[in-house]
């Protein structure tokens, strides 16, 4: 799935939605919503180096910032 870069307000909105879901006891839904926010490039790179690319691919993380920073093939290189 291709993700787009987001504004700071879009990121805040995602975290607010996830927070509300957590308050309702909907942890799984909150985690899914939170994955829509882009993972910071440095964190995505560190996760790849420490845990492997599969955790990022299978986890459904938004990697738009890492793709913009490192190029579209960084995850499979």
Beta strands, then each sheet from edge to edge (+ up, - down):
end
